[in-house]
Amino acid sequence: MPGTKPHFIVDHLFGNTPVASFEVPSDWRASSGLQWVFGQVVDPANDFAYPVNMWARAEDSNGDAALERFPEMNFYYLPQAMFAGGLGGLFSNLMGQAVQQNRLFGAMSSPPMAGGEAVVKFLLPRCRAGLPDLRVIGQFDPREYAALLPTNPAMHPEPVGLRIEYSAHGKQYEEEICAIKTQWDVQNFGGMGMMVQTNWQISMSAGLRAVKGTLAQRRPELMRILASARPNPKWVAFYQNVLQQLQQSFDAYIQQGYDAIAAAGAVSRQISANNDAMLGQFEQQRQAERAQWDHARRNAAQQGERSVADQFSDYIRGVNTYEDPQGGHVQHSNDASILWKSSSGRYLGSSDSSFDPNVGSTETWEKLRRLG
């Protein structure tokens, strides 16, 4: 994507590790945030099943167009236990601490509903609050957006498209809210016998905004930004490890004879009491990985190569970086693993290790050294 720059979503809790990246036009502003929520005083470890909140935003220089990725919203519905203030209230009593009412494992208690209705009821009040003239104009089929996202048929994905209008900063805006609603059932066994819990989410949601009357014109640019998003596989693996450890703690309490609610309370108390130790364990793991990265970076620097962050940037943008014999670096699409430069300054990429452009050529070609 010419004329762009990468923006990295960074996990500051664990050593400023890149989480993901997306490309924005060079003159745009971009910002993002990531928060680990387990072990918090406000909601003590109640989010161990969904321990991360993340958002990102990109906006053009004059505020006429913007793209925003919203945090995930998670819900559960267990009608057999909707008494005594709901599971959230029971969970709060078990914890002996004040937590947000009707929350369990990081999800809010609510019967499932259509995706558009859920966006209006839950997402707009959270992400578009303080807009007194906000109006829902209608719904649409967001198939172009949904095509960018991985889906699991077992979770019954429902693409959601909602059009809204509002005024902000002295301008009238139109915005398309796109999201995926998923839903699945889980059987729980405990002192009350078998209970069927319905879990559902509003996830991978985004807002495409532009000054009223210009959204159709700006949409291709906003969609290109969305399509450029790339995760960092190292962070994804680390996050999955955190989830696995939290789930193992929960399963261990189940094996000791706790029912699901009591096990959740025990895990929450454990994480709240040992939050520093738990974070320290993850930090030790990150430090060990960071030491490997630093060692590789020092070796790379000694050899004139590039940092891990630079390499990740290359990966995100789909390029390889090579040392230019005349000085500096040159980047080329990673569709080709080998890059040649001619005596006249032309470049030629190839993935065939046996290919030699000098054969039959009137120019001299030099194979460039690829930097790791």
N, C-alpha and C positions, 0 to 999 in steps of 0.2 A: 504494500500500500504506500505509494509515493507521498512525500510530504507529511509523514507521520512520525510520532515518537511513542515509545512504550511507556505505559504506566504500570507499576508493580503494586499489587496489594500485598502488604507485608504483615507478618505475624511478629509484633514487637515483643510479646511475652517470651517467645522462644528464639531469641537471638536475631531478630530482624530477618527472619527467613522469608524469602519470596513465596507467596501462596499461589498467586496467579498473575496474569498480565493481560492487558488489552492495549490496542493501538488507538491513538487519538490523533486528529490533525495537529500539526505542529503549533498552531496558534491557539489551541484549546487549553482550558484548565481541567485538570483531573484530580480527584481526591478519593480516598477510600478509608475503610476502617475494619478492624477485626477484633472481636472481644471474646475471650474465654469466659463463660458464665458459671462454670461449676464452682462450688465452694463459696459463692458470694454471700455476704451477710443478708442482703435484701431477699434473696431467694436461695436458701442454703443448699447448694448441690442439687436443687430440684430439677436442674437441667442436665442431669448426667447422660440422658439419652440423646440430647441435642445440645452439646456443650459449647457450640460456637455460633456467634452472630456475626454476619459480614454484610457490608454494603459498599457500593462504589458509585461514583458520579463523574460525568464529563460534561463540560459546558463550553460553548463557543465564547469568543472574546467579548461579545456585547450582550450575552445572555438571551439571544434570540432562539437558541436551540439547545437542548440538553438531553442527556440520557442518564438514567439512574437505575441501578440494580438494588432491589429491596431485600431486607433480611427475610429469611424463611419464617413462615408461621405454621405452627404445629398444633394439632387438636386430637383429642381422644373422646370417645363416647362409650360409657359403660352403664347402660340403663339399670342393670340389676343392682348397682351400688349407688344410685342417685338418692341418697338419703343422708340424714345427719350432716347437712351442709355439703354433701358431695365428697368425692374422694379427696379433693383438695383440702377441705376442712378436716377430714379424718387424718390426712397426711400431716397437716399442720399440727394437730394435737399430738400425733405420734412423735413429731420432731421436738415438740416442746418449745417451738420458736414460731414467730409470726412469718408466714410466707404468703405470697400472693394467692388469694382465694381461688380455689378450683384449678390449680395447676398440679400436674403430676408428671415427673420425668421430663419437664421442660415443655409440656404440652398443656393447652387450655382445654377445659371441659366444654364441649359443645356438640350437639347433634350434627351430623353431616348435612350439608346443604349444597345447592348448585354453586359452581365456581364463581359465577358473576355475583350472586348474592353474597358469598363469603368475602369477595373483594370489597364490596360496598360496606358490609357490616364490620369487617375487621381491618383490612389493609388500608383503606382510605383514611379512617380515623387515626391510624397510627402514622402513616407516611405522608398524608396531605392534610394534616390538622391546621387549624388557624386560617382557613380560606373560607370566609363567610359566604362568598358567592359561588362556591363550587357547585357545578351542575353535572349530573350524569346524563349524557346525550343519548347513549345507546350502546349496544353490544355489536361485535363483529367477529368474524372467523380469523384468528391469528395464525393461519397455517404457515405463513412465511417465517414467523418467529418460532413456532413449534418445530419446524423442520431443522432448526439449529440445535435442538436439545435432545439428549438421550432420554428415552422413555422405557419403562418396564411395563409390558401389558398386564402383568399380574397385579399391578397397582392401579389399574383402571384409569389411565391418564386422561384428563379432560382439559384441552386447551381453552383458555379464557381470554377474551378480548373485550375491553371496556373503554369507551370514549368519554372523556370528561372535558369540561371547560372551566376556567377560573381566571381571576386577575391576580397578579403579583408584581411587585416592583414597578407599578405604573404601566404594566402591559397586560394585554389579554392573551391568554394561552389556550391552546388545545393540546390534549395529551391522550395518547393511547396507552392503557395499562394492559400488559400482556403477562400471562402467568400459566402455570400448569397446576391443576388440582389433581391430587392423587388420593386414593382411598383403599384400605385393605383391612381385613378382619384378623384378629388374633384370639385364640382360645386360651383362657386362663383357668387354672385349677387351684382351688384353695378351700378354706373352711366353709365357704358358701357354695361349694360344688363348682361345676363348670360355668364360666361366664365368657361371653363373646364380647370382646372389646373392639370397637371400630376406631382405627387410626386414620387420620386424613391430614393433608397438608396443602397449603398454598405456597408453592416453591418456584424457584427460578423466575421470579417476577421482575418485571422491568417497566419503566415508564419512558416513553418517547415523546418529548415535548417540543413544541415550536410556537412561535407567535401565531395567533389565530389567522388562518388562511394560507399558511406556509408549510404545514406539516407534510402534506403530500409531496412537496418539492424537497423537503429535508429528509424524508424517511429513508431513501437509499443510503445516505451518508450515515445516519444513525444505525441502520442495519449492518453496515460494514464494520462499525465499531463493535457491535454485539458479536458479529461473526469472528472477529479477531481474537476473542478471549481464549486463553490457553492456561490450563492448570500446571502447577509445578508438581511432577510426579513424586518428588521426594517429600514434599509437605503432605500430599494426599496419603502417602504410606504412613507418615508419622501420625496423622490424624486418625487413621484407621487403627493404629496401634493403641492410641489413647482410648478410643471407643471400646476396643477389645478388652483392655484392662478394666475399664469401668463395668463392662458387662460381666466379666469374670467375677468381680466382687459381688455383683448382684446374684449371679448363679450360685456362688458359694453359700450365700445366706439361704437361698432356696433349698439347697441340698441339706442344710442344717435343720430344715423343717419350718422355716419361716414361710408365711404366705406372701403373695406378691407385694402387698401394701407394707407389711412389716419389713420385708427385705429391702424395699425402696427406702424406708426410713433408716434402716441400719446402714445402708450404703451412704446415704446422705450424712448421717452423723459421722460415719467413718471419714468421709472426704472433708467435712467441715472441721473435724478435730485434727485431721492429719493433712490439711490442705498444703501447708508449707512442705511437709515431707513428700507429698505426692508431686507437687510442682518441682521439688528438688530432684526427684527421681527422673522426671521427664527432662529436667534441665541437664542432668548428668548425661543422659542419652544424647541430647542435643549438643552438649559440649564435646562429647567424643566424636560426633559427626563433624562438628565445626573444626576440631583439631585436624581431622583428615582433610577438610576443605582448605584450611590454612596451609597445611603441608603441601598440598597440591598447588595452591596459589603461589607459595614461595618458590617451588620448583618451576612453575610456569614463568614467574617473574625473572628467575635466573636465566631462563631460556628465551626471554623476550616474548613469552606467551601472555595469555589474558586470564583475568580472574574468573572465579566461579560465577559471579553475578553477570559478568560479560558473556560467559558461555551460555548462561540461562537466557540472557537477552537474545543471543543468536538463535537459540532453540525456539523461543517464542516467536521471533520474526521470520523464521524459516530461512536463515542464511548461514553460510560458513564464512569465517574470516581468515584471510591469507596475508602473509608478509609480502609487501611490495618491494622488489629489489631496488627500486629507486627511492625507497623510504616510505614509512608509514604503513598503513593497512588498507586492504581492499576487501569488500564484501560481495558475495555472489550467492545466488539462490542455492539452497542445499539439495536441489534436484540433481545437481552435479557434485560429485565428491572430489574432483580434480579440476584445478584451474590453471590454464596456461596464459602467458602474456607474450605478445609478439614484440619484435624490435621497433615496430611502429606504434606500440601502445595499445593494440587491440587485445581483448580478452576472449578466451574460448574455454567453455566448461565441458567436462566429460566425466562419465562414470566408468569408462572402459580403461582399466589399468594398462592394457597393451597398446592403447592409442597413442601415437606420437605425431603431432601436427607438423613436425619438421620434415617428415617424409614427403617428398614431392613439393615442398613449399619454397617459395623464393624469399621468405622471411625466416628469421631465427626466432624460435619459440622457446621460452623458459618456463619450466614447471615451478609453480609457486608453492612455498611451504605453508601448509595449513596450520593455523594456530588452534590449540585445543581449548 
